[in-house]
């Protein structure tokens, strides 16, 4: 499949950002990159912003599938969030947890205009969503009733 120049730019940008986020998450203390999880700039919401976001995330997935580093949901979300920001699209990071064979498992995904843009409803429905990280809020992880 041939990509246009702008689409190639997004894929290349994502490929490089995956390396940046790999280094941040793997080698730097959490306190040095945690603010990026909560960073949010309010752009004027478009009705179809989630559709544009899905198209951009699909391009980023191409970079993830052909990368040299291990791409997990956090790295994927942070790269997507950063690139969506450059395209003036508001996105919120959602974090969910579940018990899997007696162990706590976590997963994250992005939401634009109340639409999950980088994961399926089927996958995210297995998780109890913690408080969604939204613009300019200091959030706390709330107690999980019945899960733990």
C-alpha positions as CSV (number, residue, x, y, z in Angstrom):
1,X,0.0,0.0,0.0
2,X,1.4,3.4,-1.0
3,X,1.3,6.2,1.5
4,X,1.2,9.9,0.7
5,X,4.0,12.1,1.8
6,X,2.1,13.4,4.9
7,X,1.2,9.8,5.9
8,X,4.8,8.7,5.5
9,X,5.8,11.6,7.7
10,X,3.4,10.5,10.4
11,X,4.7,6.9,10.3
12,X,8.4,8.1,10.4
13,X,7.6,10.5,13.3
14,X,5.9,7.6,15.2
15,X,8.8,5.3,14.5
16,X,11.2,7.8,16.1
17,X,8.9,8.6,19.0
18,X,8.7,4.9,19.9
19,X,12.4,4.9,20.5
20,X,12.1,8.1,22.6
21,X,9.4,6.6,24.7
22,X,11.2,3.3,25.0
23,X,14.2,5.2,26.5
24,X,12.0,7.3,28.8
25,X,9.9,4.5,30.2
26,X,12.7,1.9,30.4
27,X,15.6,4.0,31.7
28,X,14.3,7.2,33.3
29,X,12.6,7.5,36.6
30,X,8.8,7.8,36.4
31,X,8.9,11.3,37.9
32,X,10.8,12.5,34.9
33,X,8.1,11.6,32.4
34,X,4.9,11.3,34.4
35,X,3.8,14.8,33.5
36,X,3.3,13.7,29.9
37,X,0.6,11.3,31.0
38,X,-1.4,14.3,32.4
39,X,-0.4,16.9,29.9
40,X,-3.3,18.2,27.9
41,X,-3.9,21.2,25.8
42,X,-7.5,22.1,24.9
43,X,-8.1,22.5,21.2
44,X,-11.4,23.4,19.7
45,X,-13.2,20.1,19.5
46,X,-14.3,19.0,16.0
47,X,-17.3,16.7,15.6
48,X,-15.3,14.2,13.6
49,X,-12.0,14.5,15.5
50,X,-12.3,10.9,16.6
51,X,-12.4,9.8,12.9
52,X,-9.3,11.8,12.1
53,X,-7.7,10.4,15.2
54,X,-8.5,6.8,14.2
55,X,-6.8,7.4,10.8
56,X,-3.7,8.8,12.4
57,X,-3.6,6.0,15.0
58,X,-3.8,3.4,12.1
59,X,-0.7,5.0,10.6
60,X,1.1,4.9,13.9
61,X,0.2,1.2,14.2
62,X,2.1,0.6,11.0
63,X,5.2,2.0,12.7
64,X,4.6,-0.1,15.8
65,X,4.2,-3.4,13.8
66,X,7.5,-2.9,12.1
67,X,9.6,-1.6,15.0
68,X,12.8,-2.9,16.7
69,X,11.6,-2.1,20.3
70,X,8.8,-3.9,22.2
71,X,5.7,-1.7,21.9
72,X,3.2,-2.1,24.7
73,X,0.0,-0.2,25.3
74,X,1.6,2.6,27.3
75,X,4.3,3.3,24.7
76,X,1.6,3.1,22.0
77,X,-0.7,5.5,23.8
78,X,2.1,8.0,24.6
79,X,3.3,8.2,21.0
80,X,-0.3,8.4,19.7
81,X,-1.2,11.1,22.3
82,X,1.9,13.1,21.3
83,X,1.2,12.9,17.6
84,X,-2.5,13.7,18.0
85,X,-1.5,16.8,20.0
86,X,0.6,18.0,17.0
87,X,-2.5,17.6,14.9
88,X,-4.5,19.6,17.4
89,X,-6.7,16.7,18.5
90,X,-7.7,16.4,22.1
91,X,-7.2,12.9,23.6
92,X,-7.5,11.5,27.1
93,X,-5.6,8.6,28.5
94,X,-7.7,5.9,30.0
95,X,-6.2,3.2,32.3
96,X,-8.0,0.0,33.3
97,X,-7.2,-2.9,35.6
98,X,-8.4,-6.4,35.9
99,X,-7.5,-9.6,37.8
100,X,-6.0,-12.2,35.6
101,X,-5.3,-15.5,37.1
102,X,-5.0,-13.9,40.6
103,X,-2.7,-11.2,39.4
104,X,-3.5,-7.5,38.7
105,X,-3.2,-6.6,35.0
106,X,-3.4,-3.1,33.6
107,X,-4.1,-1.7,30.1
108,X,-4.4,1.8,28.7
109,X,-6.1,3.3,25.7
110,X,-6.9,6.7,24.2
111,X,-10.3,8.4,24.0
112,X,-11.3,11.3,21.7
113,X,-14.8,12.8,22.0
114,X,-15.8,9.9,24.2
115,X,-14.8,7.3,21.5
116,X,-12.1,4.8,22.0
117,X,-9.7,5.4,19.1
118,X,-6.9,2.9,19.5
119,X,-8.4,-0.2,20.9
120,X,-11.6,-2.3,20.7
121,X,-14.6,-2.0,23.0
122,X,-14.3,-5.8,23.4
123,X,-10.7,-5.6,24.7
124,X,-11.3,-2.6,27.0
125,X,-14.5,-4.0,28.4
126,X,-12.4,-6.6,30.3
127,X,-10.9,-3.8,32.4
128,X,-12.4,-1.7,35.1
129,X,-11.5,1.8,34.0
130,X,-9.9,4.0,36.6
131,X,-10.6,7.7,36.6
132,X,-10.0,9.0,33.1
133,X,-7.2,11.4,32.9
134,X,-8.7,14.6,31.5
135,X,-7.6,18.2,30.8
136,X,-6.1,20.3,33.6
137,X,-7.2,18.0,36.3
138,X,-5.1,16.5,39.0
139,X,-6.5,13.0,39.3
140,X,-6.2,10.3,41.8
141,X,-6.5,6.6,41.2
142,X,-9.8,5.7,43.0
143,X,-10.4,2.6,45.1
144,X,-11.5,-0.4,43.0
145,X,-14.6,-1.8,44.6
146,X,-14.9,-5.6,44.3
147,X,-11.9,-6.0,42.1
148,X,-9.2,-6.3,44.6
